[in-house]
Each structure stands twice: as C-alpha cells, then as structure tokens.
Amino acid sequence: MIVRILGEGQYRLDDEAFATADEIDDRVQAAAEAGDDAAFQAALTELVDAIQRLGAPLPVDDLEGSDAIVPGHGTTLDEARELLSSEGLIPN
Amino acid sequence: MGLMGRFTTIVKAKASKALDKAEDPRETLDYSYEKQLEMLQKVRRGVADVATSKKRLELQAAKLEQSVEKLDGQARMALQQNREDLARGALERKKGVQLQLQSIDQQREQLQTEQEKLIVAEQRMTAKVEAFRTRKETIKAQYTAAEAQTKIGEAVTGVSEEMADVGMAIERAENKTETMRARAGAIDELIESGALTDLTDGRDSIDRELEALTASSGVDAELAKMKAELGPGAPPADQLESGESKG
C-alpha cells in the first residue's frame, strides 16, 4: 500500500504496517467526531509518525498514485474540517 | 469511514479534476503537463508571496523595537526627574508594544514554516513533473491505442495527486498570509497614527508631559555639554572672542 502524507510525500507500507495505521486512524476519526482537538492532534501525530516509521519513502520522481491519503503533521481539527468540507467531498 | 478514507476521497477527487478527458489520449498527456507547469508557477509565486509578507512583518518589528527603546528612555528620564507617574505611563505603553512584538514574532515563525513547506512542495513537484515529461515522451513514441489508456492513466495519476497536494498547500499558505496581511494592515495603521511609535504627538496629557520632559532634559543635557566644553569659569562670549584674537 502507498500512503501519501499531505505536504510530506509518499510512503510504501506492507499489509501489517498498514493495519497498524488503520487502527490509529480509527482513533483519529473518533477524536474528530468528539470534537476533541488535543486528542485529534495527538492521534494524528501518532498516525503520521507511524506511517513514516513503518513505511519506506517513495522516490520523489515516482509517478505512482496512492492508496490512502492523510493530512500532514500539525494539522488542527479545524484545518482538517476545512479541507474536508470546503468541497463537500465533491470535486470542485 | 476513517479520516484517512475521507482525505483519500477528497484528494483523489481534486486530482481527477486535474485530468481532462481529451479525444486523443495523447492530448491528455500534454494537457496534464501544461497544468503541471502552471502549478509549478503557482507554487513559486506562493513562496515569493510568503517571503513578501514575512519582510513586511520584519519591517514592522523593527519600527516597534525602536518604539520600545524610545519608551524605555522616556521612562528612565521621567524617573530621574522624580516623575514616577510618567515613568509608569511610559512603561505601560512599552509593555503593550512588546506584546505586539511577540505576536508579530509568532506570525513570522508561522510564515517561515509555511515558506519551508512550499519550498519542499516545489522541489517534489519539480521532480515529478520532470519524471512525467520523460514518461510522456516515451508513451507518445511507443503509442498504441490499446495500451495508451492504461499507461497514460498510470502516468497521470501520481502527478495529479501531487498537484492536488501542492494546490492544498498553496491554499493553506494563502489563507495564512491573507490573515496576517489584515493584521499587519491594522498594525501599520496604529504605527501611522502614532499610537505605537510616537508618544510625543500630544494625544493625551501623559504624552505631552513626557514630551516636555524629553525636550527640557534635552536642553539640560546640551547645556551641560556646552558648559563642559567651555570649561569651568569660562569668560562671557565677547571676552572670549577678544581673548582668542590676542593669542
């Protein structure tokens, strides 16, 4: 699986690593739903760190598309909401 | 759906928007390449814009630093003349200016971060665009209609995603600089009105008194300096003149 971290490049993860990321992702989503910005940022940091630790960075001139995409380090809950809602999941 | 799923959907949607479905698949390649070059221009402009905003904050900070020094000097002078009330007024203002300075410093750091992100984004985009250009030429040279769609799809997907990513980074930086421009404009107005840098335009009684103090102590200092130059017991001016012509 290839995961893109917005603003930080793409990483190749094996199935086990991706499962780990997916688990953390559930917590990110839970924090987002609870509207808990501190918990959101903590979980997101954990997620992005795990992707970078467990994955291998793709060369910058690689043209492969990603299987999953996450926001980068330091994204706040407000910023994440803005990114998601600005287009309402419909391409502009 | 987790957050990852949501972001994947939205970025993919943005990426596929960058893809134009042309009659001849080969046109898709050229069209995408054109868009990529435009995006590179955009990200470079973004870097320049952030740098300009940063420069503006730095100029403001320099002006406010001067104001802090000036207020500090005025407070000292007031204390020397036993005007603690005036000294307090000046120090209160100094505190206010220092708070502004702190906020400017934080904003400057934020812009610095955005600038660094955009520079990295530009480097990554440049590498992808160059790889795409090479791939594009290869696909065109070996073009067979049957394979074209897949190959073109593969080549365009990754780079379109990068474009969506870079586009979001630019948007984010633009939002930040926009907010800061508004704040910087407000501070500029304060500076121009003299509220932050100039306490001597007689806006209220503390200002006027501080100004008077500054002026009178300036005169005192000059007098003292002249006395020192002339030496103790210097003769009146006319005698001094004739004394000089003698010797």
Interface residues (C-beta under 8 A of the other chain):
Chain A: V3 R4 L6 G7 G9 A21 D22 D25 D26 V28 Q29 A32 L44 L47 V60 D61 D62 L63 E64 G65 S66 D67 A68 I69 V70 P71 E79 A80 L83 L84 E87 L89 I90 P91 N92
Chain B: M1 G2 L3 M4 G5 R6 F7 T8 T9 I10 V11 K12 A13 K14 A15 S16 K17 K117 V120 A121 Q123 R124 A127 K128 E130 A131 F132 R135 E154 A155 T157 G158 V159 S160 E161 D165 M168 A169 R172
